[in-house]
């Protein structure tokens, strides 16, 4: 069975189109990855205090529990018609 030159040209054109589309898709994915990584802050968190500080928080007095349990007076609701 002999290969038809027209079919071979169609297969070649199809292969070229697929290669071009895959190259464009790969470039778009790579560009998105680079753009995303470029916008990310890559600093690492640490427990070190910033320069010029002791790194210790000021102690705060304890919260009075009685202040948290404030009860409001209950007023009767009357509807005048």
Buried (B, 14 or more C-beta within 10 A) or exposed (E): EEEEEEEEEEEEEEEEEEEEEEEEEEEEEEEEEEEEEEEEEEEEEEEEEEEEEEEEEEEEEEEEEEEEEEEEEEEEEEEEE
